[in-house]
């Protein structure tokens, strides 16, 4: 009879990633208000319905003029212009500007086409009464004039689908009049933690038991990547209980994450539970940390069976779960940014396995130098808390040498 290890599907990290991403299909879009859209994935191209700015306006407080009228202006021979109107921001444009005249304008005020420059108020001398203004230097055509459409032309694409909308994006969309936006739904996720040894965060320690650190970490990671936690349960090491919880979660979640219980131990409840769930496969992924896993899909819903050690949970989430959840939302960028780094100390690995090394980063000159954030023990929490990145050791390499160039998945930038 085949052993559990033999029944596991052996996959390279690249193959596991391909399987997961092929199964992750974008959820339908939903329409939300502008105020609810920050951090969401835009789901359709948005073109400017009008030019931005929508009309010619002044960039400063000053006087709108014809540049040709000031061509001979100088300190020894200032040019005096007649002030024919005053226009504040929000008011209609003045009548066409006659030659030899000026219009006093405020920042943002409309200026007529006949005026082609604005003289800042500090560069002009306006005698008491304001009927005239004297200017002692020429004005270049276009100076301090914001032309209609100079920021964005009418019909130009403001944003493409898949963009993660920032606060600054929302400012642009507000100026264009987009009060409601089509965005990706936030995937609903259930997290089922297994283990008789787990205690609540505020519980007193007991012999042989530990506090559950994975659940709060996953809650924060899910929120950070745009997902919505709809169920969080801590389950005993009972296969029937775990199976029932998975079936229940299918009714309300787009993705289910179990933590722990997927290895080869006698009391691994997830491994035992999924014997009755034939759509889930046991995996042995050639990666470190996070080799024992489970994965499956059921009517479009995703199932991730993660190991129980916190470094493994974090690594598998970052490299497989997070990209899938972002694809469900329709993001174009699926994972955290990558950056080239230099290896501060040699790193041992093993050919045929992709390693993700928790590292700190230090900028020296124009390079980022990576050094292990501590012992790469999958049960240790401190290295993950210290780490700025996951240094990637490709599966064909057995060692990265000191000073060698490599690539890192950035979790947070060093201060």
Secondary structure, DSSP 8 states (H G I E B T S, - for coil): ---HHHHSEEEEHHHHHHHHHHH-----EEEEEGGG-TT-BB-S-EE-SS-BSSS-EESSSEEEE-GGGGTT--SSS-EEEEEEEEE-TTS---S---TTEEEEE-TT-B--TT--EEEEGGGEE--TTSSEEEE-S---TTTTEE-TTSSB-TT-EEE-TT-B--HHHHHHHHHTT--EEEEE---EEEEEEE-TTEE-TTS---TT-EE--HHHHHHHHHHHTT-EEEEEEEE-S-HHHHHHHHHHHHTT-SEEEEES--SSSTT-HHHHHGGG-TTEEEEEEEEES--EEEEEEETTEEEEEE-SSHHHHHHHIIIIIHHHHHHHHT-S--S--EEEEEESS-EE--TT-EEEEEEEEEEETTEEEEEE-S---TT-SHHHHH-SEEEEE-TT-SEE-TT-EEEEEESS---
